Amino acid sequence: MLLTAKASSRHLPSSKPNDRKYFSEKLLSLLKKCPSAKSLQQIHTQMLVHSVQKPNFLLSRIIDLKDFNYASVLFRNISKPDEYAFTVMIRGLTTAWKKYSLALQLYYEMKSLGLKPNNFTYPFLFISCANLLALNHGLAVHSSVFKVGLNGDDHVNHSLITMYARCGELRYARKVFDEISERDLVSWNSMISGYSKMGYARNAVELFKKMQDKGFCPDEMTLVSILGACGDLGDLALGRWVEGFVVQNKMELNSFMGSALIDMYGKCGDIVSARSIFDGMVKKDVVTWNAMITGYAQNGFSNEAISLFNGMKEAGVNPDKITLIGLLTASASIGALDLGKWVDDYASQRGLKCDIFVGTALIDMYAKCGSIQNALKVFEDLPVKNDVSWNAMISALAFNGRAHEALSLFERMSKEGGAAQPNDITFVGVLSACVHAGLVDEGRRLFHLMSSSFGLIPKIEHYSCMVDLFARAGHLSEAWDFIQKMPEKPDEIILGALLGACQKQRNADVSQQVMQLLLEMKPSNSGNYVISSKIYANLRMWDDSAKMRVLMRERGISKTPGCSWIGVDDQIHEFHAGDDLHDKSTEICLVFYLLNEEMKREGYIPNVDCL
């Protein structure tokens, strides 16, 4: 109900002085029930007319209704705002309007006037520091907490833990936590959440178990944080325990909990359980749909991700940028360029294309679909570029055979990138460019540049690129020497690259040493046996070639069939090697036969050396 000035004058007499108290109480009562900013302004008018001076109460209600301009004008017109007025305004800036910098400015203004923040003020200040990642301000405010003797206040400490965790200072956060004498569930949740959100999953799980040992029963916030940690660790057993706990305690499977379970199962690779949770949820919001679409995309179920997205549209749920990123990941995996272009258009229409995450996903999609010019256009149109977007474009050029452009972009990043300077991933991209272009000397230079100019320690991925570079260039002995001088043991990727090169170069000496290491390291990898058999066949060592095939059968190892996708009329068709289940398989085989005959007429001679 809107309260008009005329109506209020009928119901609230103001002529008698002894009625003023009643009138004031009536206005304040109406103010509490005020449904909109417009009706609040009408009540405010009556307060001014009848000299009802309750600016703090009015300010609090305006903030509840989230009217920033009105609240700002009212606050600046308070002749002498007290601690309460400042605290209420700081709360509004932090929670209602997300204007964190203004909240900090108001705090410093408050102190300059000699006013003292209290235990209600500090939590909002720490929230602002956390969202701004303003560690220096956070430290200054923390110092003030000590000076006023509020370092033992629970609410202050909980927000302190969150602030330090968000700013990446987990040691400080843990120190605050450890110094809390009487910890409650909120204390434990703050620290566990801090660990989980900042990627310290193992610490989160350890603290969770310690919390249980202390007799605390987890609530929804605890479980959601632990599910995030389970996903990062791939700890499926603990994740299933959480689901069992939810069922046993009849907790509501809302969007918050359901999405966390779906995300956990997706990250752990149990897509069936993720879909079971999804299907069992009565109400699905965009976060729930996103969790399932992302789970499919991350686990290689691109067709399912696209199909679910279509179901999301039919359900009337509007996609957001997280949906688009998941859909672009799926499109990139199967080369669904038409769908990727649709996402591009959709993002452009809704102003999401300039988002750094959507833009980077578009670059990756276009690159993997072979549309490098579109990838470049998206990259150049990004208003702000971070290291991820630079790296995505450098890698896109590298893997599309445009090595010199990738190296040129690397030089540009070094000069123009600002805060986005080359990192580990950047060098994987430029070294890969050298691999594809056979630039051995440039690769050597860049590898040494990592440590000499950028202070980066080469990782296994960089060594893998160098071994691949040497191997493809035919420098097999140098590649093997490089592996032996590595500070850590080579993985199957490095050895596999070298083994593949040995097959092409028909090098028996190096290949036998590599094969021995690979078969010891990954005895269940079918590719190692197949390549080893082919190398022996190339060298006419038929008995050894046959032994590899026999060894595969004895160990029950089978080769994963090849798979490819083709998009026709907005439908994705999936094909597996040796699969004749497609309803058009007869026509497809006929086309292959005709193509094969035409290739022969053009002079194509198949390579049968390894058969």
C-alpha positions as CSV (number, residue, x, y, z in Angstrom):
1,M,0.0,0.0,0.0
2,L,1.4,3.4,-1.0
3,L,1.1,6.1,1.7
4,T,0.3,9.5,0.2
5,A,0.8,12.8,2.0
6,K,-2.9,13.6,1.8
7,A,-4.0,10.3,3.2
8,S,-1.5,10.4,6.0
9,S,-2.7,13.8,7.2
10,R,-6.2,12.4,7.6
11,H,-5.2,9.4,9.7
12,L,-2.4,11.0,11.7
13,P,-3.4,14.2,13.5
14,S,-0.6,16.6,14.0
15,S,-2.3,19.7,15.6
16,K,-1.8,18.6,19.2
17,P,1.7,18.5,20.7
18,N,0.7,15.5,22.9
19,D,-0.1,13.6,19.7
20,R,3.5,14.0,18.3
21,K,4.9,11.0,20.0
22,Y,2.0,8.8,18.7
23,F,2.4,10.3,15.2
24,S,6.2,9.6,15.3
25,E,5.7,6.0,16.3
26,K,3.0,5.5,13.7
27,L,5.3,6.8,10.9
28,L,8.1,4.6,12.1
29,S,5.8,1.6,12.1
30,L,4.7,2.4,8.5
31,L,8.4,2.8,7.6
32,K,9.1,-0.8,8.7
33,K,6.4,-2.1,6.4
34,C,7.3,0.2,3.5
35,P,7.3,-1.9,0.3
36,S,9.0,0.4,-2.2
37,A,11.3,3.5,-2.5
38,K,8.4,5.6,-3.7
39,S,6.2,5.0,-0.6
40,L,9.3,5.5,1.5
41,Q,9.8,8.9,0.0
42,Q,6.2,9.8,0.9
43,I,6.7,8.8,4.5
44,H,10.0,10.7,4.6
45,T,8.0,13.8,3.4
46,Q,5.7,13.4,6.3
47,M,8.6,13.0,8.7
48,L,10.1,16.3,7.5
49,V,6.7,18.1,7.6
50,H,6.2,17.0,11.2
51,S,9.8,17.3,12.4
52,V,10.2,13.6,13.1
53,Q,14.0,13.3,13.4
54,K,15.0,9.7,12.8
55,P,17.6,9.8,10.0
56,N,19.4,6.6,11.1
57,F,16.3,4.6,11.1
58,L,15.3,6.0,7.7
59,L,18.7,5.4,6.3
60,S,18.6,1.8,7.3
61,R,15.3,1.3,5.6
62,I,16.4,3.0,2.4
63,I,19.4,0.7,2.2
64,D,17.1,-2.3,2.6
65,L,15.3,-1.1,-0.5
66,K,18.7,-0.7,-2.3
67,D,18.1,2.9,-3.4
68,F,21.7,4.1,-3.6
69,N,21.1,7.7,-4.8
70,Y,18.5,8.4,-2.2
71,A,20.6,6.9,0.6
72,S,23.6,9.0,-0.5
73,V,21.7,12.2,-0.5
74,L,20.1,11.5,2.9
75,F,23.5,10.5,4.5
76,R,25.2,13.6,3.2
77,N,22.4,15.8,4.6
78,I,22.8,14.4,8.2
79,S,24.5,17.3,10.0
80,K,26.5,15.1,12.3
81,P,26.4,11.5,11.3
82,D,27.3,9.1,14.2
83,E,29.0,5.7,14.3
84,Y,25.7,4.0,13.6
85,A,25.0,6.1,10.4
86,F,28.4,5.4,9.1
87,T,28.1,1.7,9.8
88,V,24.7,1.5,8.2
89,M,26.0,3.2,5.1
90,I,29.1,1.0,4.9
91,R,26.8,-2.0,5.2
92,G,24.8,-0.8,2.3
93,L,27.8,-0.1,0.1
94,T,29.2,-3.5,0.8
95,T,26.1,-5.8,0.6
96,A,23.4,-3.9,-1.4
97,W,25.4,-2.0,-4.0
98,K,28.8,-3.8,-4.1
99,K,30.6,-0.5,-4.0
100,Y,33.6,-1.8,-2.0
101,S,36.0,1.1,-2.7
102,L,33.4,3.6,-1.5
103,A,32.9,1.6,1.7
104,L,36.6,1.9,2.4
105,Q,36.6,5.6,1.7
106,L,33.7,6.1,4.1
107,Y,35.7,4.1,6.8
108,Y,38.7,6.5,6.5
109,E,36.3,9.5,6.6
110,M,34.7,8.1,9.7
111,K,38.1,7.8,11.4
112,S,39.1,11.3,10.3
113,L,36.1,12.6,12.2
114,G,37.2,10.8,15.4
115,L,34.4,8.2,15.2
116,K,35.2,4.7,16.3
117,P,34.1,1.7,14.2
118,N,32.6,-1.2,16.2
119,N,32.2,-4.9,15.9
120,F,29.3,-4.3,13.4
121,T,31.4,-2.1,11.2
122,Y,34.6,-4.2,10.8
123,P,33.0,-7.3,9.2
124,F,31.7,-5.2,6.2
125,L,35.1,-3.6,5.8
126,F,36.8,-6.9,5.6
127,I,34.3,-8.1,3.1
128,S,35.1,-5.0,1.0
129,C,38.9,-5.7,1.3
130,A,38.3,-9.4,0.3
131,N,36.3,-8.4,-2.9
132,L,38.9,-5.8,-3.8
133,L,41.8,-8.1,-3.0
134,A,43.0,-5.1,-1.0
135,L,45.4,-6.8,1.4
136,N,47.1,-3.6,2.4
137,H,43.8,-2.0,3.5
138,G,42.9,-5.3,5.1
139,L,46.1,-5.3,7.2
140,A,45.5,-1.6,8.2
141,V,41.9,-2.4,9.3
142,H,43.1,-5.5,11.2
143,S,45.6,-3.3,13.0
144,S,42.7,-1.0,14.0
145,V,40.8,-4.0,15.4
146,F,43.6,-4.7,17.8
147,K,43.8,-1.1,18.9
148,V,40.1,-1.1,19.9
149,G,40.3,-4.5,21.5
150,L,37.9,-6.3,19.1
151,N,40.3,-9.1,18.1
152,G,38.3,-11.6,20.2
153,D,35.0,-10.8,18.5
154,D,33.6,-13.8,16.6
155,H,32.0,-11.9,13.7
156,V,35.1,-9.8,13.2
157,N,37.3,-12.9,13.2
158,H,35.1,-14.8,10.7
159,S,35.3,-12.0,8.2
160,L,39.0,-11.6,8.8
161,I,39.5,-15.3,7.9
162,T,37.5,-14.8,4.7
163,M,39.5,-11.6,3.8
164,Y,42.9,-13.2,4.3
165,A,41.9,-16.3,2.4
166,R,40.5,-14.4,-0.6
167,C,43.7,-12.3,-0.7
168,G,45.7,-15.5,-0.9
169,E,47.2,-15.2,2.6
170,L,46.1,-18.6,4.0
171,R,48.8,-18.5,6.7
172,Y,47.3,-15.3,8.2
173,A,43.8,-16.7,7.9
174,R,44.9,-19.9,9.7
175,K,46.6,-17.9,12.4
176,V,43.4,-15.9,13.1
177,F,41.5,-19.3,13.2
178,D,43.9,-20.9,15.6
179,E,43.7,-17.9,18.0
180,I,40.0,-18.2,18.3
181,S,39.5,-19.6,21.8
182,E,35.9,-20.8,21.5
183,R,35.3,-21.9,17.9
184,D,31.8,-22.4,16.6
185,L,30.5,-23.9,13.4
186,V,30.9,-20.6,11.5
187,S,34.6,-20.4,12.5
188,W,35.2,-23.9,11.1
189,N,33.2,-23.1,7.9
190,S,35.1,-19.9,7.3
191,M,38.5,-21.6,7.4
192,I,37.4,-24.7,5.4
193,S,35.7,-22.5,2.8
194,G,38.9,-20.4,2.6
195,Y,41.0,-23.4,1.9
196,S,38.6,-24.9,-0.6
197,K,38.0,-21.8,-2.7
198,M,41.7,-20.9,-2.9
199,G,42.7,-24.4,-4.1
200,Y,44.0,-25.8,-0.9
201,A,41.7,-28.8,-1.2
202,R,43.8,-31.2,0.9
203,N,44.0,-28.7,3.8
204,A,40.2,-28.3,3.6
205,V,39.6,-32.0,3.9
206,E,42.0,-32.4,6.8
207,L,40.4,-29.5,8.7
208,F,36.9,-31.0,7.9
209,K,38.0,-34.3,9.6
210,K,39.4,-32.4,12.5
211,M,36.1,-30.5,12.9
212,Q,34.2,-33.8,13.0
213,D,36.7,-35.1,15.7
214,K,35.8,-32.1,17.8
215,G,32.1,-33.0,17.7
216,F,30.8,-30.5,15.2
217,C,28.1,-31.6,12.8
218,P,28.5,-30.1,9.3
219,D,25.9,-27.9,7.8
220,E,25.1,-27.0,4.2
221,M,27.9,-24.5,3.9
222,T,30.5,-27.0,5.2
223,L,29.4,-29.7,2.8
224,V,29.4,-27.5,-0.2
225,S,33.0,-26.4,0.6
226,I,34.0,-30.0,1.1
227,L,32.4,-31.1,-2.2
228,G,34.5,-28.4,-4.0
229,A,37.6,-29.9,-2.4
230,C,36.6,-33.4,-3.3
231,G,36.2,-32.4,-6.9
232,D,39.7,-30.8,-7.0
233,L,41.2,-33.9,-5.4
234,G,39.2,-36.4,-7.3
235,D,38.2,-37.9,-4.0
236,L,35.1,-39.7,-5.1
237,A,34.8,-41.8,-1.9
238,L,34.5,-38.7,0.3
239,G,32.1,-37.0,-2.2
240,R,29.8,-40.1,-2.0
241,W,30.0,-39.9,1.8
242,V,28.7,-36.3,1.6
243,E,25.8,-37.4,-0.6
244,G,25.0,-40.2,1.8
245,F,25.1,-37.7,4.7
246,V,22.7,-35.4,2.8
247,V,20.2,-38.2,2.2
248,Q,20.5,-39.6,5.7
249,N,19.9,-36.3,7.3
250,K,17.0,-35.4,4.9
251,M,18.7,-32.2,3.8
252,E,17.1,-30.2,1.0
253,L,18.6,-30.8,-2.4
254,N,18.4,-27.2,-3.4
255,S,20.4,-25.5,-6.2
256,F,23.3,-24.7,-3.8
257,M,23.8,-28.3,-2.6
258,G,22.6,-30.1,-5.8
259,S,25.0,-28.1,-8.1
260,A,27.9,-28.8,-5.7
261,L,27.2,-32.5,-5.9
262,I,26.9,-32.4,-9.7
263,D,30.1,-30.4,-10.0
264,M,32.0,-32.8,-7.7
265,Y,30.8,-35.9,-9.6
266,G,31.7,-34.2,-12.9
267,K,35.2,-33.4,-11.8
268,C,35.7,-37.0,-10.4
269,G,34.6,-38.4,-13.8
270,D,31.4,-40.1,-12.5
271,I,29.1,-38.5,-15.0
272,V,26.3,-41.1,-14.4
273,S,26.0,-40.1,-10.7
274,A,26.1,-36.4,-11.7
275,R,23.2,-36.9,-14.1
276,S,21.3,-38.9,-11.4
277,I,21.5,-35.9,-9.0
278,F,20.5,-33.6,-11.8
279,D,17.5,-35.6,-12.8
280,G,16.4,-36.0,-9.2
281,M,16.3,-32.2,-8.6
282,V,12.7,-30.8,-8.7
283,K,13.8,-27.1,-9.2
284,K,16.7,-26.4,-11.6
285,D,18.1,-22.9,-12.0
286,V,20.8,-21.8,-14.4
287,V,23.5,-22.8,-11.9
288,T,22.2,-26.4,-11.9
289,W,22.0,-26.6,-15.7
290,N,25.5,-25.1,-15.9
291,A,27.0,-27.7,-13.5
292,M,25.7,-30.5,-15.6
293,I,26.6,-29.0,-19.0
294,T,30.1,-28.3,-17.8
295,G,30.4,-31.8,-16.3
296,Y,29.5,-33.3,-19.7
297,A,31.9,-30.9,-21.6
298,Q,34.8,-31.5,-19.3
299,N,34.5,-35.3,-19.5
300,G,34.3,-35.4,-23.3
301,F,30.5,-35.9,-23.6
302,S,30.1,-33.1,-26.1
303,N,27.0,-34.4,-27.7
304,E,25.3,-34.8,-24.3
305,A,26.4,-31.3,-23.3
306,I,24.8,-29.8,-26.5
307,S,21.7,-31.9,-26.1
308,L,21.3,-30.7,-22.5
309,F,21.7,-27.1,-23.6
310,N,18.8,-27.5,-26.0
311,G,16.8,-28.9,-23.1
312,M,17.8,-25.9,-21.0
313,K,16.4,-23.6,-23.7
314,E,13.2,-25.6,-23.9
315,A,12.8,-25.3,-20.2
316,G,12.9,-21.5,-20.5
317,V,16.1,-21.1,-18.6
318,N,18.3,-18.3,-20.1
319,P,22.0,-19.2,-20.5
320,D,24.6,-17.0,-18.8
321,K,28.3,-16.7,-19.5
322,I,29.1,-20.0,-17.6
323,T,26.7,-21.8,-19.9
324,L,28.3,-20.3,-23.0
325,I,31.8,-21.3,-21.8
326,G,30.7,-24.9,-21.2
327,L,29.0,-25.0,-24.6
328,L,32.1,-23.6,-26.3
329,T,34.2,-26.2,-24.7
330,A,31.9,-28.9,-26.1
331,S,31.9,-27.3,-29.5
332,A,35.7,-27.1,-29.5
333,S,36.1,-30.8,-28.6
334,I,34.1,-32.0,-31.7
335,G,34.8,-29.1,-34.1
336,A,31.1,-28.0,-34.1
337,L,31.9,-24.6,-35.7
338,D,28.3,-23.7,-36.5
339,L,27.2,-24.1,-32.9
340,G,30.3,-22.1,-31.8
341,K,29.3,-19.3,-34.2
342,W,25.8,-19.3,-32.7
343,V,27.3,-18.8,-29.3
344,D,29.4,-16.0,-30.7
345,D,26.3,-14.2,-32.0
346,Y,24.4,-14.8,-28.8
347,A,27.3,-13.4,-26.7
348,S,27.5,-10.4,-28.9
349,Q,23.8,-9.6,-28.7
350,R,23.9,-9.8,-24.9
351,G,27.2,-7.9,-24.4
352,L,29.0,-11.0,-23.1
353,K,31.6,-11.2,-25.9
354,C,33.8,-8.6,-24.2
355,D,33.9,-10.8,-21.0
356,I,37.5,-12.1,-20.7
357,F,36.4,-15.7,-19.9
358,V,33.8,-15.9,-22.8
359,G,36.2,-14.2,-25.1
360,T,39.0,-16.7,-24.3
361,A,36.7,-19.6,-24.7
362,L,35.7,-18.3,-28.1
363,I,39.4,-18.0,-29.1
364,D,39.9,-21.6,-28.1
365,M,36.8,-22.8,-29.9
366,Y,37.6,-21.0,-33.2
367,A,41.2,-22.2,-33.0
368,K,40.3,-25.9,-32.5
369,C,37.7,-25.6,-35.3
370,G,40.5,-24.3,-37.6
371,S,38.9,-20.8,-38.0
372,I,42.0,-18.9,-36.9
373,Q,40.9,-15.5,-38.4
374,N,37.8,-15.5,-36.3
375,A,40.0,-16.3,-33.2
376,L,42.3,-13.4,-34.0
377,K,39.3,-11.0,-34.4
378,V,37.9,-12.1,-31.0
379,F,41.3,-11.6,-29.5
380,E,41.9,-8.1,-30.9
381,D,38.4,-7.0,-30.0
382,L,38.8,-7.9,-26.3
383,P,39.0,-4.6,-24.4
384,V,41.1,-6.1,-21.7
385,K,43.5,-9.0,-22.2
386,N,44.9,-11.1,-19.4
387,D,47.6,-13.8,-19.5
388,V,45.0,-16.5,-20.2
389,S,43.7,-14.7,-23.4
390,W,47.2,-14.0,-24.6
391,N,48.2,-17.6,-24.0
392,A,45.1,-18.9,-25.8
393,M,45.9,-16.9,-28.9
394,I,49.5,-17.8,-28.9
395,S,48.6,-21.5,-28.6
396,A,46.0,-21.2,-31.3
397,L,48.5,-19.8,-33.8
398,A,51.0,-22.5,-32.8
399,F,48.7,-25.4,-33.2
400,N,47.3,-24.1,-36.5
401,G,50.8,-24.0,-38.1
402,R,51.4,-20.3,-37.9
403,A,54.5,-20.5,-35.8
404,H,56.1,-17.2,-36.8
405,E,52.9,-15.3,-35.9
406,A,52.8,-17.1,-32.6
407,L,56.4,-16.0,-31.8
408,S,55.6,-12.5,-33.0
409,L,52.6,-12.4,-30.6
410,F,54.8,-13.6,-27.8
411,E,57.2,-10.7,-28.4
412,R,54.2,-8.3,-28.4
413,M,52.9,-9.8,-25.1
414,S,56.3,-9.2,-23.5
415,K,56.2,-5.6,-24.5
416,E,52.5,-4.6,-24.4
417,G,51.0,-7.2,-21.9
418,G,51.4,-5.0,-18.9
419,A,50.5,-7.1,-15.9
420,A,49.9,-10.0,-18.3
421,Q,53.5,-11.2,-18.7
422,P,54.6,-14.6,-20.2
423,N,54.3,-17.5,-17.8
424,D,54.7,-21.3,-17.8
425,I,51.7,-21.8,-20.2
426,T,53.0,-19.1,-22.6
427,F,56.2,-20.9,-23.0
428,V,54.4,-24.2,-23.7
429,G,52.7,-22.3,-26.5
430,V,55.8,-20.8,-28.1
431,L,57.8,-24.0,-27.7
432,S,55.0,-25.9,-29.4
433,A,55.2,-23.4,-32.2
434,C,58.8,-24.2,-32.6
435,V,58.0,-27.9,-32.7
436,H,55.4,-27.5,-35.5
437,A,57.7,-25.3,-37.6
438,G,60.9,-27.3,-36.8
439,L,62.7,-24.2,-35.4
440,V,65.3,-26.1,-33.3
441,D,67.6,-23.1,-32.7
442,E,64.7,-20.8,-31.7
443,G,63.4,-23.5,-29.4
444,R,66.7,-23.8,-27.6
445,R,66.8,-20.0,-27.3
446,L,63.3,-19.7,-25.8
447,F,63.9,-22.6,-23.4
448,H,67.0,-20.9,-21.9
449,L,65.1,-17.5,-22.0
450,M,62.5,-18.9,-19.5
451,S,64.9,-18.9,-16.6
452,S,67.4,-16.3,-17.7
453,S,64.9,-13.5,-18.5
454,F,61.6,-14.5,-16.8
455,G,62.8,-16.4,-13.8
456,L,60.7,-19.4,-14.7
457,I,61.7,-23.0,-13.8
458,P,61.0,-25.3,-16.7
459,K,58.4,-28.0,-16.0
460,I,57.7,-31.4,-17.4
461,E,55.6,-29.8,-20.2
462,H,58.5,-27.7,-21.4
463,Y,60.9,-30.6,-21.4
464,S,58.3,-32.6,-23.4
465,C,58.2,-29.8,-26.0
466,M,62.0,-29.8,-26.3
467,V,62.2,-33.6,-26.7
468,D,59.4,-33.4,-29.3
469,L,61.3,-30.6,-31.1
470,F,64.6,-32.6,-31.2
471,A,62.8,-35.8,-32.1
472,R,60.8,-34.4,-35.0
473,A,64.0,-32.8,-36.3
474,G,65.7,-36.2,-36.3
475,H,68.0,-35.4,-33.4
476,L,67.1,-38.6,-31.5
477,S,70.3,-39.0,-29.6
478,E,70.1,-35.3,-28.5
479,A,66.5,-35.9,-27.4
480,W,67.5,-39.0,-25.4
481,D,70.4,-37.1,-23.8
482,F,68.0,-34.3,-22.9
483,I,65.7,-36.7,-21.2
484,Q,68.6,-38.2,-19.2
485,K,69.6,-34.8,-17.9
486,M,66.1,-33.8,-16.8
487,P,65.8,-32.9,-13.1
488,E,62.8,-35.2,-12.8
489,K,61.8,-38.5,-14.3
490,P,60.2,-38.3,-17.8
491,D,56.5,-39.0,-18.1
492,E,54.8,-41.1,-20.7
493,I,54.0,-38.0,-22.8
494,I,57.7,-37.3,-23.3
495,L,58.7,-40.9,-23.9
496,G,55.7,-41.4,-26.2
497,A,56.8,-38.4,-28.4
498,L,60.3,-39.8,-28.7
499,L,59.0,-43.3,-29.4
500,G,56.8,-42.0,-32.2
501,A,59.8,-40.2,-33.7
502,C,61.9,-43.4,-33.5
503,Q,59.2,-45.1,-35.5
504,K,59.5,-42.5,-38.3
505,Q,63.3,-42.5,-38.2
506,R,63.5,-46.3,-37.8
507,N,66.0,-45.9,-35.0
508,A,66.3,-49.2,-33.1
509,D,68.9,-48.2,-30.5
510,V,67.0,-45.3,-28.9
511,S,63.6,-46.9,-29.4
512,Q,64.4,-50.0,-27.4
513,Q,65.6,-48.0,-24.5
514,V,62.4,-45.8,-24.6
515,M,60.2,-48.9,-25.1
516,Q,61.6,-50.5,-22.0
517,L,60.9,-47.4,-19.8
518,L,57.4,-47.0,-21.3
519,L,56.3,-50.6,-20.8
520,E,57.5,-50.4,-17.1
521,M,55.8,-47.1,-16.6
522,K,52.5,-47.7,-18.4
523,P,52.0,-51.4,-18.9
524,S,48.3,-50.9,-19.7
525,N,48.7,-48.3,-22.5
526,S,47.8,-50.0,-25.8
527,G,49.5,-47.3,-27.8
528,N,53.0,-48.2,-26.5
529,Y,52.6,-51.8,-27.6
530,V,51.2,-50.8,-31.0
531,I,54.0,-48.3,-31.8
532,S,56.7,-50.8,-30.5
533,S,55.3,-53.5,-32.8
534,K,55.3,-51.1,-35.7
535,I,58.9,-50.1,-35.1
536,Y,60.1,-53.7,-35.0
537,A,58.0,-54.3,-38.2
538,N,59.7,-51.3,-39.9
539,L,63.1,-52.9,-39.1
540,R,61.9,-56.3,-40.3
541,M,62.3,-57.7,-36.8
542,W,59.1,-59.7,-37.3
543,D,59.5,-62.0,-34.2
544,D,59.8,-59.0,-31.9
545,S,56.9,-57.3,-33.6
546,A,54.7,-60.3,-33.1
547,K,55.8,-60.6,-29.4
548,M,54.4,-57.1,-28.7
549,R,51.0,-58.1,-30.2
550,V,51.0,-61.4,-28.2
551,L,52.0,-59.5,-25.0
552,M,49.0,-57.2,-25.5
553,R,46.6,-60.1,-25.8
554,E,48.2,-61.9,-22.8
555,R,47.7,-58.8,-20.6
556,G,44.2,-58.2,-21.9
557,I,45.0,-54.9,-23.4
558,S,42.9,-53.6,-26.4
559,K,43.4,-50.6,-28.5
560,T,40.8,-47.8,-28.1
561,P,39.0,-47.4,-31.5
562,G,39.4,-44.1,-33.3
563,C,36.4,-41.7,-33.1
564,S,35.4,-38.7,-35.2
565,W,32.4,-36.3,-35.4
566,I,30.7,-34.6,-38.3
567,G,28.1,-31.8,-38.0
568,V,25.2,-31.9,-40.6
569,D,22.1,-29.7,-40.4
570,D,22.7,-28.8,-36.7
571,Q,23.0,-32.5,-35.8
572,I,26.3,-34.1,-34.6
573,H,27.1,-37.6,-36.0
574,E,29.6,-39.7,-34.2
575,F,31.7,-42.4,-35.9
576,H,33.9,-45.1,-34.4
577,A,36.5,-47.2,-36.3
578,G,34.9,-50.5,-37.3
579,D,31.4,-49.4,-36.2
580,D,28.6,-50.3,-38.7
581,L,25.7,-49.3,-36.5
582,H,25.0,-45.9,-38.2
583,D,21.8,-46.0,-40.1
584,K,23.6,-44.7,-43.2
585,S,26.6,-47.1,-42.9
586,T,26.0,-48.8,-46.3
587,E,25.9,-45.4,-48.1
588,I,29.0,-44.2,-46.2
589,C,31.0,-47.3,-47.0
590,L,30.1,-46.8,-50.7
591,V,31.3,-43.2,-50.6
592,F,34.6,-44.4,-49.0
593,Y,35.0,-47.0,-51.7
594,L,34.5,-44.5,-54.5
595,L,36.9,-42.0,-52.9
596,N,39.5,-44.7,-52.5
597,E,39.2,-45.6,-56.2
598,E,39.5,-42.0,-57.2
599,M,42.6,-41.5,-54.9
600,K,44.3,-44.5,-56.7
601,R,43.6,-43.0,-60.1
602,E,45.2,-39.8,-58.9
603,G,48.4,-41.8,-58.0
604,Y,47.9,-42.2,-54.2
605,I,50.0,-45.1,-52.8
606,P,49.1,-46.2,-49.3
607,N,51.9,-46.6,-46.7
608,V,51.9,-50.3,-45.8
609,D,55.3,-50.5,-44.2
610,C,53.9,-51.3,-40.8
611,L,51.3,-53.9,-42.0
